[in-house]
């Protein structure tokens, strides 16, 4: 059996990861740790959430009971302009998280995508493909937030499609 569908899923993740990285790189350094609208919308905080999501959910590292305690910048939800990292430090963790995510995605096959999910994962859908679609929704939601902040800073939004 071919892995046409699994390859498509990996390709879309690659584009999503590249889009997030592109936004991070484009973000003005002096605005990276500044709230945009309210204290929740700190670009680094939203990007950190995405990195934690990639590392924890997509890569499967949330199953490690020490995962949260070992996050390099603490709990993303508690991140502030004082506790979050500059772009260089953040990008090092982001690249590590993406590497973990890509490694986990290597195991995808067409057969595994249509396999039923375990009962504890039912909130994501009936099959693994439903789960990955939900994961893409999460990445897309926050990518949109980051792009809006880019536009608020006079820059073009970023979307890697090829």
GROMACS elastic network, one bead per residue, 0.5 to 0.9 nm:
[ bonds ]
;  ai    aj funct       b0    kb
    1   110     6  0.78705   500
    1   111     6  0.84202   500
    2     5     6  0.82896   500
    2     6     6  0.88237   500
    2   109     6  0.81806   500
    2   110     6  0.71259   500
    3     6     6  0.51310   500
    3     7     6  0.59630   500
    3     8     6  0.85171   500
    3   108     6  0.82504   500
    3   109     6  0.55020   500
    3   110     6  0.50454   500
    3   111     6  0.82055   500
    4     7     6  0.52167   500
    4     8     6  0.62685   500
    4     9     6  0.87979   500
    4   109     6  0.84569   500
    4   110     6  0.69520   500
    5     8     6  0.50065   500
    5     9     6  0.62691   500
    5    10     6  0.87139   500
    5   109     6  0.76327   500
    5   110     6  0.55907   500
    5   113     6  0.79880   500
    6     9     6  0.50828   500
    6    10     6  0.62601   500
    6    11     6  0.85592   500
    6   105     6  0.86388   500
    6   106     6  0.88399   500
    6   107     6  0.89872   500
    6   108     6  0.56203   500
    6   109     6  0.51316   500
    6   110     6  0.52242   500
    6   111     6  0.86541   500
    6   112     6  0.84934   500
    6   113     6  0.70774   500
    7    10     6  0.51060   500
    7    11     6  0.60507   500
    7    12     6  0.86795   500
    7   108     6  0.81447   500
    7   109     6  0.80538   500
    7   110     6  0.85013   500
    8    12     6  0.62534   500
    8    13     6  0.86801   500
    9    12     6  0.52558   500
    9    13     6  0.63474   500
    9    14     6  0.86864   500
    9   105     6  0.86199   500
    9   108     6  0.85417   500
    9   129     6  0.85077   500
    9   132     6  0.78564   500
    9   133     6  0.89124   500
   10    13     6  0.51022   500
   10    14     6  0.61486   500
   10    15     6  0.87201   500
   10   102     6  0.78126   500
   10   105     6  0.65161   500
   10   106     6  0.78382   500
   10   108     6  0.81979   500
   11    14     6  0.50061   500
   11    15     6  0.63232   500
   11    16     6  0.86519   500
   12    15     6  0.50904   500
   12    16     6  0.61334   500
   12    17     6  0.85710   500
   12   136     6  0.84013   500
   12   161     6  0.86274   500
   13    17     6  0.60148   500
   13    18     6  0.84314   500
   13   102     6  0.82979   500
   13   105     6  0.88470   500
   13   136     6  0.75456   500
   14    17     6  0.51544   500
   14    18     6  0.60707   500
   14    19     6  0.85383   500
   14    98     6  0.89406   500
   14   102     6  0.80537   500
   15    18     6  0.50028   500
   15    19     6  0.60210   500
   15    20     6  0.86148   500
   15   159     6  0.83366   500
   15   160     6  0.57410   500
   15   161     6  0.63374   500
   15   162     6  0.72976   500
   16    19     6  0.50870   500
   16    20     6  0.62975   500
   16    21     6  0.86553   500
   16   136     6  0.79494   500
   16   139     6  0.71595   500
   16   140     6  0.76447   500
   16   143     6  0.84062   500
   16   159     6  0.82197   500
   16   160     6  0.72827   500
   16   161     6  0.86071   500
   17    20     6  0.52116   500
   17    21     6  0.62173   500
   17    22     6  0.85857   500
   17    54     6  0.89746   500
   17    98     6  0.70362   500
   17   139     6  0.86100   500
   18    21     6  0.50300   500
   18    22     6  0.59998   500
   18    23     6  0.85998   500
   18   159     6  0.85582   500
   18   160     6  0.65728   500
   19    22     6  0.50047   500
   19    23     6  0.62326   500
   19    24     6  0.86481   500
   19   143     6  0.77861   500
   19   158     6  0.63477   500
   19   159     6  0.54135   500
   19   160     6  0.51310   500
   19   161     6  0.84179   500
   20    23     6  0.51730   500
   20    24     6  0.62593   500
   20    25     6  0.86846   500
   20    47     6  0.76355   500
   20    50     6  0.84194   500
   20   139     6  0.85701   500
   20   143     6  0.63676   500
   20   146     6  0.83717   500
   20   158     6  0.83182   500
   20   159     6  0.84617   500
   20   160     6  0.89221   500
   21    24     6  0.50691   500
   21    25     6  0.61374   500
   21    26     6  0.85542   500
   21    91     6  0.79576   500
   21    94     6  0.80922   500
   21    95     6  0.86320   500
   22    25     6  0.51533   500
   22    26     6  0.60901   500
   22    27     6  0.85430   500
   22   158     6  0.67333   500
   22   159     6  0.82275   500
   22   160     6  0.81799   500
   23    26     6  0.51041   500
   23    27     6  0.60092   500
   23   143     6  0.81834   500
   23   146     6  0.71144   500
   23   147     6  0.69377   500
   23   150     6  0.76294   500
   23   157     6  0.76622   500
   23   158     6  0.61081   500
   23   159     6  0.85140   500
   24    27     6  0.52740   500
   24    28     6  0.86507   500
   24    32     6  0.84043   500
   24    43     6  0.83915   500
   24    44     6  0.82722   500
   24    47     6  0.75545   500
   24    87     6  0.73176   500
   24    91     6  0.79193   500
   24   146     6  0.84856   500
   25    28     6  0.81562   500
   25    29     6  0.89415   500
   25    87     6  0.77803   500
   25    91     6  0.85628   500
   26    29     6  0.86535   500
   26   150     6  0.79946   500
   26   155     6  0.82348   500
   26   158     6  0.86719   500
   27    30     6  0.85506   500
   27    31     6  0.71206   500
   27    32     6  0.63651   500
   27    43     6  0.83110   500
   27    87     6  0.87685   500
   27   146     6  0.89405   500
   27   149     6  0.86800   500
   27   150     6  0.64023   500
   27   153     6  0.84839   500
   27   155     6  0.83822   500
   28    31     6  0.53261   500
   28    32     6  0.61828   500
   28   150     6  0.83028   500
   28   153     6  0.79468   500
   29    32     6  0.51609   500
   29    33     6  0.79070   500
   29    86     6  0.77224   500
   29    87     6  0.70923   500
   30    33     6  0.71587   500
   30    34     6  0.75354   500
   31    34     6  0.50080   500
   31    35     6  0.80092   500
   31    36     6  0.86618   500
   31    42     6  0.85618   500
   31    43     6  0.77311   500
   31   153     6  0.80505   500
   32    35     6  0.84946   500
   32    42     6  0.70943   500
   32    43     6  0.54497   500
   32    44     6  0.57683   500
   32    81     6  0.89736   500
   32    86     6  0.73084   500
   32    87     6  0.72184   500
   33    42     6  0.57875   500
   33    43     6  0.63398   500
   33    44     6  0.59177   500
   33    45     6  0.79877   500
   33    80     6  0.80230   500
   33    81     6  0.52216   500
   33    82     6  0.83038   500
   33    84     6  0.72877   500
   33    85     6  0.80300   500
   33    86     6  0.74721   500
   34    39     6  0.84032   500
   34    41     6  0.82846   500
   34    42     6  0.55908   500
   34    43     6  0.72100   500
   34    44     6  0.85193   500
   34    81     6  0.66243   500
   35    38     6  0.56710   500
   35    39     6  0.51955   500
   35    40     6  0.69789   500
   35    41     6  0.53675   500
   35    43     6  0.72983   500
   35    81     6  0.79329   500
   36    39     6  0.73193   500
   36    40     6  0.81042   500
   36    41     6  0.52745   500
   36    42     6  0.60728   500
   36    43     6  0.76840   500
   36   149     6  0.67082   500
   36   152     6  0.83712   500
   37    40     6  0.81977   500
   37    41     6  0.65726   500
   37    42     6  0.87539   500
   38    41     6  0.57889   500
   38    42     6  0.79620   500
   39    42     6  0.64606   500
   39    80     6  0.78410   500
   39    81     6  0.87782   500
   40    43     6  0.89791   500
   40    45     6  0.75938   500
   40    46     6  0.82075   500
   40    77     6  0.82444   500
   40    79     6  0.87761   500
   40    80     6  0.85126   500
   41    44     6  0.85496   500
   41    45     6  0.70715   500
   41    46     6  0.67527   500
   41   145     6  0.82031   500
   41   146     6  0.86867   500
   41   149     6  0.85493   500
   42    45     6  0.51380   500
   42    46     6  0.63881   500
   42    47     6  0.86772   500
   42    79     6  0.87590   500
   42    80     6  0.78183   500
   42    81     6  0.75062   500
   43    46     6  0.53033   500
   43    47     6  0.61464   500
   43    48     6  0.84405   500
   43   145     6  0.85173   500
   43   146     6  0.62590   500
   43   149     6  0.73198   500
   43   150     6  0.89745   500
   44    47     6  0.50139   500
   44    48     6  0.58141   500
   44    49     6  0.84666   500
   44    79     6  0.86943   500
   44    81     6  0.85621   500
   44    84     6  0.67656   500
   44    85     6  0.73948   500
   44    86     6  0.79178   500
   44    87     6  0.76986   500
   44    90     6  0.78422   500
   45    49     6  0.61927   500
   45    50     6  0.87434   500
   45    76     6  0.61696   500
   45    77     6  0.75182   500
   45    78     6  0.87603   500
   45    79     6  0.61344   500
   45    80     6  0.75167   500
   45    81     6  0.85936   500
   45    84     6  0.70036   500
   46    49     6  0.50704   500
   46    50     6  0.64814   500
   46    51     6  0.88321   500
   46    76     6  0.80494   500
   46    77     6  0.89756   500
   46   142     6  0.66674   500
   46   143     6  0.85267   500
   46   145     6  0.79459   500
   46   146     6  0.72017   500
   47    50     6  0.50631   500
   47    51     6  0.63027   500
   47    52     6  0.86787   500
   47    90     6  0.86451   500
   47    94     6  0.84752   500
   47   142     6  0.77978   500
   47   143     6  0.82022   500
   47   146     6  0.76240   500
   48    52     6  0.60903   500
   48    53     6  0.83954   500
   48    73     6  0.85390   500
   48    76     6  0.61731   500
   48    79     6  0.88396   500
   48    84     6  0.85300   500
   48    90     6  0.75499   500
   48    93     6  0.87802   500
   48    94     6  0.77215   500
   49    52     6  0.51269   500
   49    53     6  0.60103   500
   49    54     6  0.85780   500
   49    75     6  0.88684   500
   49    76     6  0.56914   500
   49    77     6  0.76936   500
   49   142     6  0.85532   500
   50    54     6  0.60908   500
   50    55     6  0.85157   500
   50    94     6  0.85369   500
   50   138     6  0.82984   500
   50   139     6  0.66014   500
   50   142     6  0.73139   500
   50   143     6  0.84802   500
   51    54     6  0.50957   500
   51    55     6  0.60619   500
   51    56     6  0.82905   500
   51    93     6  0.74890   500
   51    94     6  0.53507   500
   51    95     6  0.85133   500
   51    96     6  0.87961   500
   51    97     6  0.58470   500
   51    98     6  0.74259   500
   52    55     6  0.50545   500
   52    56     6  0.55950   500
   52    57     6  0.77927   500
   52    71     6  0.79446   500
   52    76     6  0.77451   500
   52    94     6  0.83523   500
   52    97     6  0.71971   500
   53    56     6  0.51430   500
   53    57     6  0.52124   500
   53    58     6  0.67097   500
   53    59     6  0.84862   500
   53    97     6  0.86245   500
   53   135     6  0.87486   500
   53   138     6  0.86536   500
   53   139     6  0.84120   500
   54    57     6  0.57032   500
   54    59     6  0.61183   500
   54    60     6  0.84442   500
   54    94     6  0.87035   500
   54    97     6  0.59833   500
   54    98     6  0.64719   500
   54   100     6  0.78809   500
   54   101     6  0.58199   500
   54   135     6  0.89119   500
   54   139     6  0.86599   500
   55    58     6  0.61493   500
   55    59     6  0.50441   500
   55    60     6  0.69088   500
   55    61     6  0.61203   500
   55    62     6  0.79228   500
   55    94     6  0.85973   500
   55    96     6  0.80450   500
   55    98     6  0.68859   500
   55    99     6  0.85248   500
   55   100     6  0.61036   500
   55   101     6  0.59769   500
   56    59     6  0.57265   500
   56    60     6  0.52598   500
   56    63     6  0.78402   500
   56    64     6  0.88182   500
   56    67     6  0.75061   500
   56    68     6  0.87581   500
   56    97     6  0.82697   500
   56   101     6  0.85322   500
   57    61     6  0.65660   500
   57    62     6  0.61807   500
   57    63     6  0.87004   500
   57   101     6  0.84764   500
   57   135     6  0.83024   500
   58    61     6  0.80068   500
   58   100     6  0.83256   500
   58   101     6  0.54818   500
   58   102     6  0.85266   500
   58   104     6  0.72419   500
   58   105     6  0.77749   500
   58   132     6  0.83817   500
   58   135     6  0.75451   500
   59    62     6  0.82976   500
   59    97     6  0.78237   500
   59    98     6  0.83384   500
   59    99     6  0.87070   500
   59   100     6  0.54163   500
   59   102     6  0.74061   500
   59   103     6  0.73354   500
   59   104     6  0.51555   500
   59   105     6  0.74667   500
   60    63     6  0.61979   500
   60    64     6  0.82719   500
   60   100     6  0.86222   500
   60   101     6  0.79580   500
   60   104     6  0.74218   500
   61    64     6  0.55061   500
   61    65     6  0.87048   500
   61    67     6  0.64376   500
   61   100     6  0.85896   500
   62    65     6  0.69695   500
   62    66     6  0.82975   500
   62    67     6  0.58224   500
   62    68     6  0.76312   500
   63    66     6  0.86420   500
   63    67     6  0.76542   500
   64    67     6  0.53247   500
   64    68     6  0.85431   500
   65    68     6  0.74561   500
   65    69     6  0.83638   500
   66    69     6  0.52901   500
   66    70     6  0.61897   500
   66    71     6  0.89227   500
   67    70     6  0.53192   500
   67    71     6  0.65388   500
   68    71     6  0.54722   500
   68    74     6  0.74048   500
   68    75     6  0.69987   500
   69    72     6  0.85741   500
   69    74     6  0.71716   500
   69    75     6  0.82773   500
   70    73     6  0.86144   500
   70    74     6  0.76244   500
   71    74     6  0.52693   500
   71    75     6  0.71594   500
   71    76     6  0.88079   500
   72    75     6  0.89165   500
   72    93     6  0.75260   500
   73    76     6  0.73153   500
   73    79     6  0.77159   500
   73    83     6  0.70746   500
   73    84     6  0.62950   500
   73    85     6  0.72143   500
   73    90     6  0.87633   500
   74    77     6  0.86803   500
   74    78     6  0.75908   500
   74    79     6  0.72841   500
   74    83     6  0.83591   500
   74    84     6  0.86008   500
   75    78     6  0.54682   500
   75    79     6  0.65454   500
   76    79     6  0.50642   500
   76    80     6  0.87323   500
   76    84     6  0.84520   500
   77    80     6  0.86532   500
   78    83     6  0.86537   500
   79    82     6  0.78771   500
   79    83     6  0.57896   500
   79    84     6  0.56897   500
   80    83     6  0.51829   500
   80    84     6  0.58444   500
   81    84     6  0.57396   500
   81    85     6  0.83492   500
   82    85     6  0.83097   500
   84    90     6  0.83338   500
   85    88     6  0.78744   500
   85    89     6  0.58406   500
   85    90     6  0.56993   500
   86    89     6  0.56357   500
   86    90     6  0.61337   500
   86    91     6  0.86396   500
   87    91     6  0.58754   500
   87    92     6  0.86273   500
   88    91     6  0.52486   500
   88    92     6  0.65745   500
   89    92     6  0.54103   500
   89    93     6  0.69178   500
   89    94     6  0.89146   500
   90    93     6  0.53460   500
   90    94     6  0.61447   500
   90    95     6  0.86886   500
   91    95     6  0.59798   500
   91    96     6  0.84550   500
   92    95     6  0.53728   500
   92    96     6  0.64097   500
   92    97     6  0.88010   500
   93    96     6  0.50218   500
   93    97     6  0.61255   500
   93    98     6  0.86007   500
   94    97     6  0.50452   500
   94    98     6  0.61376   500
   94    99     6  0.85577   500
   95    98     6  0.50930   500
   95    99     6  0.61173   500
   95   100     6  0.86385   500
   96    99     6  0.50940   500
   96   100     6  0.63012   500
   96   101     6  0.86668   500
   97   100     6  0.51027   500
   97   101     6  0.61741   500
   97   102     6  0.86476   500
   98   102     6  0.60117   500
   98   103     6  0.84361   500
   99   102     6  0.51742   500
   99   103     6  0.61180   500
   99   104     6  0.86905   500
  100   103     6  0.51745   500
  100   104     6  0.63584   500
  100   105     6  0.87097   500
  101   104     6  0.52338   500
  101   105     6  0.61932   500
  101   106     6  0.87895   500
  102   106     6  0.62936   500
  103   106     6  0.53122   500
  103   107     6  0.76328   500
  104   107     6  0.59538   500
  104   108     6  0.79027   500
  105   108     6  0.54872   500
  106   109     6  0.83475   500
  107   112     6  0.85441   500
  108   111     6  0.81437   500
  108   112     6  0.60783   500
  108   113     6  0.68433   500
  109   112     6  0.50795   500
  109   113     6  0.63000   500
  110   113     6  0.52411   500
  110   114     6  0.68440   500
  110   115     6  0.89799   500
  111   114     6  0.56104   500
  111   115     6  0.64192   500
  112   115     6  0.50697   500
  112   116     6  0.85030   500
  112   127     6  0.86433   500
  112   128     6  0.68472   500
  112   129     6  0.84071   500
  113   116     6  0.83879   500
  113   127     6  0.66241   500
  113   130     6  0.83190   500
  113   131     6  0.89730   500
  113   132     6  0.85774   500
  114   117     6  0.88637   500
  114   126     6  0.87256   500
  114   127     6  0.54055   500
  114   128     6  0.59640   500
  114   129     6  0.61929   500
  114   130     6  0.86402   500
  115   126     6  0.83848   500
  115   127     6  0.54577   500
  115   128     6  0.61341   500
  115   129     6  0.83155   500
  116   119     6  0.88961   500
  116   125     6  0.87007   500
  116   126     6  0.56640   500
  116   128     6  0.65901   500
  117   120     6  0.79826   500
  117   121     6  0.59478   500
  117   122     6  0.63244   500
  117   124     6  0.83982   500
  117   125     6  0.73943   500
  117   126     6  0.57737   500
  117   127     6  0.50809   500
  117   128     6  0.59877   500
  117   131     6  0.82410   500
  118   121     6  0.54326   500
  118   122     6  0.66419   500
  118   126     6  0.86676   500
  118   127     6  0.88103   500
  119   122     6  0.51664   500
  119   123     6  0.85094   500
  120   123     6  0.75952   500
  121   124     6  0.58344   500
  121   125     6  0.74635   500
  121   126     6  0.84619   500
  121   131     6  0.81041   500
  122   125     6  0.53500   500
  122   126     6  0.61289   500
  122   127     6  0.84002   500
  122   131     6  0.86366   500
  123   126     6  0.83153   500
  123   131     6  0.84120   500
  124   127     6  0.81390   500
  124   128     6  0.82709   500
  124   130     6  0.63284   500
  124   132     6  0.81798   500
  124   133     6  0.85320   500
  124   134     6  0.62368   500
  124   135     6  0.84238   500
  125   128     6  0.73971   500
  125   129     6  0.80633   500
  125   131     6  0.55839   500
  125   133     6  0.89235   500
  125   134     6  0.80019   500
  126   129     6  0.83653   500
  126   130     6  0.64459   500
  126   131     6  0.78389   500
  127   130     6  0.52692   500
  127   131     6  0.65316   500
  127   132     6  0.89152   500
  128   132     6  0.62270   500
  128   133     6  0.85773   500
  129   132     6  0.50807   500
  129   133     6  0.61618   500
  129   134     6  0.86079   500
  130   133     6  0.50524   500
  130   134     6  0.62443   500
  130   135     6  0.86606   500
  131   134     6  0.50716   500
  131   135     6  0.62697   500
  131   136     6  0.87313   500
  132   136     6  0.61730   500
  132   137     6  0.85782   500
  133   136     6  0.50376   500
  133   137     6  0.62839   500
  133   138     6  0.88192   500
  134   138     6  0.64632   500
  134   139     6  0.88573   500
  135   138     6  0.51300   500
  135   139     6  0.63953   500
  135   140     6  0.86165   500
  136   139     6  0.50726   500
  136   140     6  0.59695   500
  136   141     6  0.84523   500
  137   140     6  0.50494   500
  137   141     6  0.59890   500
  137   142     6  0.87625   500
  138   141     6  0.52102   500
  138   142     6  0.65675   500
  138   143     6  0.85532   500
  139   142     6  0.56040   500
  139   143     6  0.60079   500
  139   144     6  0.86190   500
  140   144     6  0.60701   500
  140   145     6  0.86744   500
  141   144     6  0.53511   500
  141   145     6  0.66396   500
  142   146     6  0.62460   500
  142   147     6  0.85139   500
  143   146     6  0.51013   500
  143   147     6  0.61010   500
  143   148     6  0.85826   500
  143   159     6  0.89262   500
  144   147     6  0.50161   500
  144   148     6  0.61198   500
  144   149     6  0.86557   500
  144   157     6  0.87812   500
  145   148     6  0.51415   500
  145   149     6  0.64194   500
  145   150     6  0.87795   500
  146   149     6  0.51017   500
  146   150     6  0.63060   500
  146   151     6  0.87992   500
  146   157     6  0.86012   500
  147   151     6  0.62811   500
  147   152     6  0.85930   500
  147   155     6  0.89072   500
  147   156     6  0.79719   500
  147   157     6  0.50194   500
  147   158     6  0.66007   500
  147   159     6  0.87261   500
  148   151     6  0.51134   500
  148   152     6  0.61977   500
  148   153     6  0.87314   500
  148   157     6  0.72179   500
  149   153     6  0.63983   500
  149   154     6  0.89480   500
  149   155     6  0.88267   500
  149   157     6  0.87818   500
  150   153     6  0.51490   500
  150   154     6  0.66993   500
  150   155     6  0.53866   500
  150   156     6  0.66917   500
  150   157     6  0.62058   500
  150   158     6  0.86550   500
  151   154     6  0.50569   500
  151   156     6  0.57149   500
  151   157     6  0.60995   500
  152   155     6  0.73274   500
  153   156     6  0.89032   500
